[in-house]
Amino acid sequence: MKVLMVCLGNICRSPLAEGILRHKCEKIGLNWHIDSAGTNGFHNGEPLHYLSQRVAKLNGIDISGQTSRPFHSMDYENFDLIVPMANDVLHDIQQISGLKFSACKRKLMLDFLFPATAIDVPDPWSKSEAAYHEVFDLIDKACDRLIEEYTSVKQP
């Protein structure tokens, strides 16, 4: 399974989601490929926000080696699941992907926790450390449900 987490700048929410999901998959022996990207390109090649790194580290996850990268239309061909952190990001993904966009390959992150509600993961950018902890907790719980959903055997 190949999963791509996507937010605006790829320095706060989606790198946390990448690190959390990768950590959980490694812990339970899932051989999934997890990556993250951003749709606005403002931070391409930059390190992650220091509070994202700090909060991840406080939770036993090292994301310091990640750098921001842009979302490309080819990502729709290279990943099985695209997980936008928010509705504006989903809109950007549709615009960038053009004809490659497929609704069946994407699911908003918090739809794993609150199905069919289209709730955004709050953007912690320019907020306090507490906002990063809140985002971490939401993503952590959503990743548990994502794993459940994509590893459970569906009965007819």
C-alpha positions as CSV (number, residue, x, y, z in Angstrom):
1,M,0.0,0.0,0.0
2,K,1.3,3.4,-0.9
3,V,-0.1,6.4,1.0
4,L,0.5,10.1,0.4
5,M,-0.4,12.7,3.0
6,V,-1.0,16.2,1.6
7,C,-1.3,19.6,3.2
8,L,-0.6,23.2,1.9
9,G,3.1,23.7,2.7
10,N,4.2,20.2,3.7
11,I,5.9,21.5,6.8
12,C,3.3,21.0,9.6
13,R,0.3,18.6,9.1
14,S,1.2,16.2,6.3
15,P,4.8,15.5,7.6
16,L,3.3,14.7,11.0
17,A,0.8,12.4,9.3
18,E,3.6,10.7,7.3
19,G,5.7,10.2,10.5
20,I,2.8,9.0,12.6
21,L,1.5,6.5,10.0
22,R,5.1,5.3,9.1
23,H,5.7,4.7,12.9
24,K,2.5,2.8,13.4
25,C,3.1,0.6,10.3
26,E,6.7,-0.2,11.4
27,K,5.4,-1.1,14.8
28,I,2.9,-3.7,13.5
29,G,5.0,-4.9,10.6
30,L,3.0,-3.3,7.7
31,N,5.3,-2.8,4.7
32,W,3.6,0.3,3.4
33,H,5.2,3.2,1.6
34,I,4.3,6.5,3.2
35,D,5.2,10.0,1.9
36,S,3.9,13.5,2.2
37,A,3.6,16.6,-0.1
38,G,2.3,20.1,-0.2
39,T,0.2,21.9,-2.8
40,N,1.3,25.5,-2.5
41,G,5.0,25.1,-3.1
42,F,6.1,27.9,-0.7
43,H,8.4,25.6,1.3
44,N,9.7,23.2,-1.3
45,G,13.0,21.7,-0.1
46,E,12.7,23.3,3.4
47,P,12.9,21.4,6.7
48,L,9.7,20.9,8.7
49,H,8.3,23.4,11.1
50,Y,10.3,23.1,14.4
51,L,7.1,22.6,16.4
52,S,6.0,19.7,14.2
53,Q,9.4,18.1,14.8
54,R,9.3,18.9,18.5
55,V,5.8,17.4,19.1
56,A,6.6,14.3,17.0
57,K,9.8,13.8,19.1
58,L,7.9,14.2,22.3
59,N,5.7,11.3,21.1
60,G,8.7,9.1,20.2
61,I,8.7,9.9,16.4
62,D,11.6,11.4,14.6
63,I,10.6,13.4,11.5
64,S,13.7,15.6,11.4
65,G,14.9,14.0,8.2
66,Q,11.9,15.0,6.1
67,T,11.9,18.0,3.8
68,S,9.0,19.6,2.1
69,R,8.2,18.5,-1.5
70,P,5.5,19.6,-3.9
71,F,2.4,17.5,-4.9
72,H,2.6,16.5,-8.5
73,S,-0.2,15.1,-10.8
74,M,1.9,12.0,-11.2
75,D,1.4,11.3,-7.5
76,Y,-2.1,10.0,-8.5
77,E,-0.4,7.3,-10.5
78,N,2.2,6.5,-7.9
79,F,0.0,6.2,-4.8
80,D,-2.9,4.0,-3.8
81,L,-4.4,6.5,-1.4
82,I,-4.1,10.3,-1.3
83,V,-5.0,11.8,2.1
84,P,-5.6,15.6,2.1
85,M,-5.5,17.2,5.5
86,A,-8.3,19.8,4.5
87,N,-10.9,20.7,1.9
88,D,-8.8,23.5,0.5
89,V,-6.0,21.0,0.0
90,L,-8.4,18.6,-1.7
91,H,-9.4,21.4,-4.1
92,D,-5.7,22.2,-4.9
93,I,-5.1,18.4,-5.5
94,Q,-8.0,18.4,-8.0
95,Q,-6.6,21.4,-9.8
96,I,-3.1,20.1,-10.0
97,S,-4.1,16.5,-11.0
98,G,-6.5,17.5,-13.7
99,L,-7.8,14.5,-15.6
100,K,-5.7,12.1,-13.4
101,F,-7.8,13.0,-10.3
102,S,-9.9,10.1,-9.0
103,A,-12.3,10.5,-6.1
104,C,-11.9,6.8,-5.2
105,K,-8.2,7.2,-4.4
106,R,-8.6,10.0,-1.9
107,K,-10.0,10.5,1.5
108,L,-9.8,13.4,3.9
109,M,-7.8,12.6,7.0
110,L,-10.6,13.3,9.5
111,D,-13.1,11.3,7.5
112,F,-11.4,8.3,9.0
113,L,-12.5,9.6,12.4
114,F,-15.7,11.4,11.5
115,P,-17.0,9.7,8.3
116,A,-18.5,11.9,5.6
117,T,-18.2,15.1,7.6
118,A,-15.5,16.8,5.5
119,I,-13.9,18.3,8.7
120,D,-10.4,19.8,8.2
121,V,-7.4,19.0,10.3
122,P,-6.7,22.5,11.8
123,D,-3.7,24.2,10.4
124,P,-1.3,24.9,13.3
125,W,0.9,27.3,11.3
126,S,1.6,30.4,13.4
127,K,-0.2,29.1,16.4
128,S,1.1,27.9,19.8
129,E,2.7,24.5,20.6
130,A,-0.6,23.4,22.0
131,A,-2.2,23.6,18.5
132,Y,0.5,21.2,17.2
133,H,-0.3,18.7,20.1
134,E,-4.0,18.9,19.1
135,V,-3.2,18.2,15.5
136,F,-0.9,15.4,16.4
137,D,-3.6,13.7,18.5
138,L,-6.2,14.0,15.8
139,I,-3.9,12.6,13.1
140,D,-2.7,9.9,15.5
141,K,-6.3,8.7,16.0
142,A,-7.2,9.0,12.3
143,C,-4.1,6.9,11.4
144,D,-5.3,4.1,13.6
145,R,-8.6,4.1,11.8
146,L,-6.9,4.3,8.4
147,I,-4.9,1.2,9.2
148,E,-8.0,-0.6,10.4
149,E,-9.9,0.3,7.3
150,Y,-7.2,-0.8,4.9
151,T,-6.1,-3.9,6.7
152,S,-9.5,-5.4,7.6
153,V,-10.9,-8.2,5.6
154,K,-14.2,-7.2,4.1
155,Q,-16.9,-9.9,4.4
156,P,-19.5,-10.2,1.6
